[in-house]
Amino acid sequence: MNQVREDRVRRMTEFLSGRSGCKLTVAFSALGVMAFFLIRGALTWGNTSGFQLFADQTGFIGTVSSTGSIDTTGPFFQSLGTNGRACVTCHMPGDAWSVTPTHLSARLQTRV
């Protein structure tokens, strides 16, 4: 059992000391810097209620509204056509308000 643990520790140490570890460190550092400036910007505007987090495939994604909150009564969130869908049906907050092929395919397979 100790040998298995030692092997895991050795592999993790090699991983973190190699190129992959460097990329991982840079990625986490960049995420930390982005989070710092995003939160700092929200605090500078004096209204942190405009900062919202949404779950995505990598963890969380944040969005900031300069008006203090996301207005879910606007046309983006209303069904304006005949198919019962709104823009937000495909342009999801967890996809950074964009469209991803995986999620779009899943939505089209479960048509309303």
N, C-alpha and C positions, 0 to 999 in steps of 0.2 A: 504494500500500500504506500509506503514511504517513497519507493522508487517512482511510482506513478505521479505523486505530488512533486517530486524533484524534477521529473521530466516536464511537467506542466510549467513549473516556475522557470526552468531553463528556456523552454520554447517562448514563453511570454517575454522573458528578458531579451532574447535574441530578436524577437519581433519588434519590441519597443526601441531597441538600439539600432535597428537597421533602417532602411529607407522607408518602409511602411510606417514605422514608429515616428519618423520625422514628419511624414505627411499627416499622420494622425495628430501630432502635436500642433502642427501649423493649422489644421482644420479646427481643432478645439480653440486655439488662440484666436483665430478669425471669428469664430462664433461668439466668443467672449467679448471681443471688441465691438462687434455689431450689436450685441445685446446691450452693452454699456451705452453706446450712442443712441440706440433706440429708446431706452428708458430715460436717458438724460434729456433727449429731445422732448419726450412726453412731459417730464417734470418741468422743463424750461417753459413750455407752453402754459404751465400752471394747471393742467387738467389731465390727470392720468386715466380718467375714465375712457378716453379715446384710444387707449392701448388695449388691444384684446388678443388673446392667444387662442389658436385653434389647433387641434390635433392633426398631424399629418404622418406620412409614412416614416419620417425621420425623427419624430418626437413632437415638436410643436413649431408652429409658424405664427409670427405676430403681424398684426396690421394696426396702423395708426390712422385715426380719423381726426382731421383738424377741427371738426365741429364738436368733438367731445364724445360722440358715440356714432354707431352705424345706424342710419335711418332705415329700418326694415319695412317702412310703409311706402317707399319710393317705387318707381316703375321697375327697377332691377329685380325687385322681390315679388312683383305682381304678375299674375298670368295675363298676358296681353293678347295672346293668340287664341286659336281654337283648340289647341292640343292640351291645354291645361298646365302647361309648363311656364315657368318664369326663367329669366336669365340665370338666376342662382341655381336652377336645377342642374345646369352643366358647369357653370363658373362658380365652383365651391370655394369657401374660405380656406379649407385645408389644402387646396391646390393653388394657393396664392391668388385666388379669384380668377384663375386661368382654367384651361381645359387640358386634361392629360388623357392620352389614348386609352390607358387602362380603365380609368374611371368613366370616361365617355362610353366605352364599349359596354361596361357593366350597366350603365344607365339605359342605354339603348336596348339592351337585352331584356330589361324589366320595364317595358313600355307601360305607360299609364293608360 
